[in-house]
């Protein structure tokens, strides 16, 4: 559903079912931004994914979505990602995608 929404906003999006496949896709592709969730299936969190993706590409822009009530703001500042809380505000998503 998120890929469809991103396409509606004019983006080309590749969706994968888990973070391990996401890392594999990032390694082989040329991407402008990584959109991830904080909680995902498996043992890797969105934070783990961001840290591992940044090891490969330190300039990769990242947007993290979360419904978690955890305070992720300090982590977002430290790791340099945009944090968007659910329910997702489409205007904020569009703004985050257009920030350069």
Secondary structure, DSSP 8 states (H G I E B T S, - for coil): -HHHHHHHTT------SSHHHHHHHHHHS--SEEEEESS-SSS--HHHHHHHHHHH-TT-EEEEEE---S--HHHHHHHT-EEEESS--HHHHHHHHH--
